[in-house]
Amino acid sequence: MRKEDKGIIIEQLISAIKEYEHLYIVDTAAMDSVATSDLRRACFKQEVKLIVAKNSLLKKAFEASSEVDFSPLFDVLKGTTAVMF
């Protein structure tokens, strides 16, 4: 992935973090493609924004969000991570 693309993704994550009052970190590693698709569909129906992102990019977005200290969440950023807004 190009550095420019990473920067765009980080900015999109920062924007979502600022826009939504709550977020949930979800480990989707044990889910197969059918279960993942079902989760995405259920989130869409409930107007929940589901974003799958590289942990390193998500951590950078959290670090750039100065309003809230997200550092306690850094230890859970392992494996396949999705964020629900």
Residue pairs with C-beta under 8 A, 6 or more apart in sequence:
6 57
9 53
9 54
9 57
10 57
10 60
10 61
10 64
12 51
13 51
13 53
13 57
13 58
13 61
13 83
14 61
14 64
14 65
16 23
16 49
16 51
16 83
16 85
17 23
17 61
17 62
17 65
17 68
17 85
18 65
18 67
19 85
20 49
20 85
22 85
23 83
23 84
23 85
24 83
24 84
25 73
25 76
25 77
25 81
25 82
25 83
25 84
26 50
26 81
26 82
26 83
26 84
27 76
27 78
27 79
27 80
27 81
28 36
28 39
28 52
28 80
28 81
28 82
29 79
29 80
31 39
39 50
40 50
42 48
43 49
43 50
43 84
44 50
48 84
48 85
49 84
49 85
50 82
50 83
50 84
51 82
51 83
51 85
52 80
52 81
52 82
53 61
53 81
53 82
53 83
55 77
55 78
55 81
58 77
58 81
58 83
59 74
59 77
62 70
62 71
62 73
62 74
63 70
